[in-house]
Amino acid sequence: MILGFVEHESGVPEETSLEMLTMARELATDEEAVLCAVVFGDEGAALKDELGPYGIEEIHHVTHDRLEGYAPEGWGESVAQLVSDLGASTVAAAGTDRGHEVLAHAGATLDAPMATNCVDVTGAGESYEVRRDRWGGSLVEHARLEGETKLVTAAEHEYPIEEAASTTEPTVNEFTPSLEDAHLRVRVERVETADEEGIPLGEARVVVGGGRGVGGPEDYDKLEELADLLGGTVGASRAAINEGWRPHDDQIGLTGAQISPDIYIACGISGAVQHMVGCKGADKILAINTDSEAAIVQKADYAVIGDLHEVVPELTDAIREVT
Ligand SMILES: Cc1cc2nc3c(=O)[nH]c(=O)nc-3n(C[C@H](O)[C@H](O)[C@H](O)COP(=O)(O)OP(=O)(O)OC[C@H]3O[C@@H](n4cnc5c(N)ncnc54)[C@H](O)[C@@H]3O)c2cc1C
């Protein structure tokens, strides 16, 4: 059995989990194994209709009166107990913070090997060959994963979301784990939603990013103006966030948001690898930088070598003239 840990928001599966199911289904097909899902949360059972098109045959819905919110050790322990009960050969999750955290706890309990951020997994039985992203995608590692139970996560946005050849009608099985206080040391007690204005970074078709080269919080007005004109939104590098020029939600990169716009206009950003991880999904990159040798200029599709304080207003005026 291949067991996929499916993350969801109010009963709607996350896209990254659907990507992971493409990987998991390939493994299930190769191994002629049944593909099942493990889900948490009150609305978990509502995923029945959502997961049928992806070939899920059984949904294991974890319920426990002490698991109201996210609890990494509690969820990991629950997955481990379920794996032992079902005899699953593989557990797959999306390569998200939560996917990694839950599988790492499950792996520690099961004493099972884990490969994160996989871009390709092949093999069957007790041995898999994996290719996985390391160092934010700047290195691809080839490795072998061996074990009676194996844990794998799918790198975000590497697998397409694909439905199965035929839709299934999953059965929903309730599973109540046996948990102790130690499993609930860390848990979410309340959720506060951010005051998000405009288009979220992850969904924007145009992103205008500002880095240390912007020089201060007030100069982001120029970037806001350009973004507004193009129906986009503003993001920032970690250097700008650390300076306190922008809120943390604006950060693009390894420890920030992953963006996939049609165009990313990066202003005064050097292009450190940790930043590029966050914008590698952009269709096109336009760099505006005074340094023609900056890493981002080398990686961009287009570049303007110049002072952003002059280039951005000129660009905004030029676009305004033709729109
Ligand atoms: C564990 C870890 C995680 C990290 N995660 C992230 C992350 O998620 N996101 C992230 O962004 N970084 C991250 N970083 C930091 C990253 O390594 C870089 O330090 C950071 O991205 C640099 O930001 P920057 O490009 O704005 O600044 P700098 O590297 O200082 O670059 C500023 C650029 O602006 C240009 N410039 C200066 N003045 C002008 C001007 N007037 N007009 C035009 N161009 C100008 C310069 O030529 C330069 O290229 C992380 C680092 C670590 C160690």
Ligand as a Chemical Component Dictionary entry (heavy atoms), coordinates in Angstrom:
data_LIG
# 
_chem_comp.id                   LIG 
_chem_comp.type                 NON-POLYMER 
_chem_comp.pdbx_formal_charge   0 
_chem_comp.three_letter_code    LIG 
# 
loop_
_chem_comp_atom.comp_id 
_chem_comp_atom.atom_id 
_chem_comp_atom.alt_atom_id 
_chem_comp_atom.type_symbol 
_chem_comp_atom.charge 
_chem_comp_atom.model_Cartn_x 
_chem_comp_atom.model_Cartn_y 
_chem_comp_atom.model_Cartn_z 
_chem_comp_atom.pdbx_ordinal 
LIG C1  C1  C 0 19.238 30.002 5.499  1  
LIG C2  C2  C 0 19.029 31.217 4.644  2  
LIG C3  C3  C 0 17.784 31.454 4.125  3  
LIG C4  C4  C 0 17.567 32.586 3.321  4  
LIG N1  N1  N 0 16.325 32.780 2.787  5  
LIG C5  C5  C 0 16.149 33.830 1.953  6  
LIG C6  C6  C 0 14.895 34.052 1.330  7  
LIG O1  O1  O 0 13.904 33.315 1.540  8  
LIG N2  N2  N 0 14.767 35.097 0.488  9  
LIG C7  C7  C 0 15.805 35.951 0.220  10 
LIG O2  O2  O 0 15.607 36.899 -0.558 11 
LIG N3  N3  N 0 16.999 35.768 0.813  12 
LIG C8  C8  C 0 17.189 34.750 1.682  13 
LIG N4  N4  N 0 18.391 34.611 2.304  14 
LIG C9  C9  C 0 19.381 35.708 2.176  15 
LIG C10 C10 C 0 20.163 35.688 0.883  16 
LIG O3  O3  O 0 21.297 34.854 1.025  17 
LIG C11 C11 C 0 20.639 37.104 0.512  18 
LIG O4  O4  O 0 21.396 37.620 1.583  19 
LIG C12 C12 C 0 19.512 38.083 0.200  20 
LIG O5  O5  O 0 18.622 37.500 -0.735 21 
LIG C13 C13 C 0 20.108 39.355 -0.369 22 
LIG O6  O6  O 0 19.083 40.280 -0.578 23 
LIG P1  P1  P 0 19.258 41.415 -1.684 24 
LIG O7  O7  O 0 19.513 40.790 -3.004 25 
LIG O8  O8  O 0 18.115 42.343 -1.536 26 
LIG O9  O9  O 0 20.546 42.221 -1.145 27 
LIG P2  P2  P 0 22.000 42.311 -1.708 28 
LIG O10 O10 O 0 22.620 40.992 -1.878 29 
LIG O11 O11 O 0 22.708 43.310 -0.846 30 
LIG O12 O12 O 0 21.823 42.924 -3.169 31 
LIG C14 C14 C 0 21.410 44.226 -3.444 32 
LIG C15 C15 C 0 21.448 44.407 -4.952 33 
LIG O13 O13 O 0 20.928 45.666 -5.276 34 
LIG C16 C16 C 0 21.705 46.242 -6.313 35 
LIG N5  N5  N 0 21.529 47.680 -6.200 36 
LIG C17 C17 C 0 21.984 48.524 -5.245 37 
LIG N6  N6  N 0 21.541 49.767 -5.456 38 
LIG C18 C18 C 0 20.786 49.726 -6.571 39 
LIG C19 C19 C 0 20.031 50.704 -7.287 40 
LIG N7  N7  N 0 19.963 51.968 -6.867 41 
LIG N8  N8  N 0 19.384 50.306 -8.401 42 
LIG C20 C20 C 0 19.435 49.029 -8.833 43 
LIG N9  N9  N 0 20.128 48.056 -8.204 44 
LIG C21 C21 C 0 20.776 48.401 -7.065 45 
LIG C22 C22 C 0 23.101 45.743 -6.058 46 
LIG O14 O14 O 0 23.892 45.781 -7.245 47 
LIG C23 C23 C 0 22.831 44.329 -5.570 48 
LIG O15 O15 O 0 22.829 43.428 -6.665 49 
LIG C24 C24 C 0 18.629 33.497 3.083  50 
LIG C25 C25 C 0 19.897 33.237 3.626  51 
LIG C26 C26 C 0 20.093 32.120 4.402  52 
LIG C27 C27 C 0 21.449 31.867 4.962  53 
# 
loop_
_chem_comp_bond.comp_id 
_chem_comp_bond.atom_id_1 
_chem_comp_bond.atom_id_2 
_chem_comp_bond.value_order 
_chem_comp_bond.pdbx_ordinal 
LIG C1  C2  SING 1  
LIG C2  C3  SING 2  
LIG C2  C26 DOUB 3  
LIG C3  C4  DOUB 4  
LIG C4  N1  SING 5  
LIG C4  C24 SING 6  
LIG N1  C5  DOUB 7  
LIG C5  C6  SING 8  
LIG C5  C8  SING 9  
LIG C6  O1  DOUB 10 
LIG C6  N2  SING 11 
LIG N2  C7  SING 12 
LIG C7  O2  DOUB 13 
LIG C7  N3  SING 14 
LIG N3  C8  DOUB 15 
LIG C8  N4  SING 16 
LIG N4  C9  SING 17 
LIG N4  C24 SING 18 
LIG C9  C10 SING 19 
LIG C10 O3  SING 20 
LIG C10 C11 SING 21 
LIG C11 O4  SING 22 
LIG C11 C12 SING 23 
LIG C12 O5  SING 24 
LIG C12 C13 SING 25 
LIG C13 O6  SING 26 
LIG O6  P1  SING 27 
LIG P1  O7  DOUB 28 
LIG P1  O8  SING 29 
LIG P1  O9  SING 30 
LIG O9  P2  SING 31 
LIG P2  O10 DOUB 32 
LIG P2  O11 SING 33 
LIG P2  O12 SING 34 
LIG O12 C14 SING 35 
LIG C14 C15 SING 36 
LIG C15 O13 SING 37 
LIG C15 C23 SING 38 
LIG O13 C16 SING 39 
LIG C16 N5  SING 40 
LIG C16 C22 SING 41 
LIG N5  C17 SING 42 
LIG N5  C21 SING 43 
LIG C17 N6  DOUB 44 
LIG N6  C18 SING 45 
LIG C18 C19 SING 46 
LIG C18 C21 DOUB 47 
LIG C19 N7  SING 48 
LIG C19 N8  DOUB 49 
LIG N8  C20 SING 50 
LIG C20 N9  DOUB 51 
LIG N9  C21 SING 52 
LIG C22 O14 SING 53 
LIG C22 C23 SING 54 
LIG C23 O15 SING 55 
LIG C24 C25 DOUB 56 
LIG C25 C26 SING 57 
LIG C26 C27 SING 58 
# 
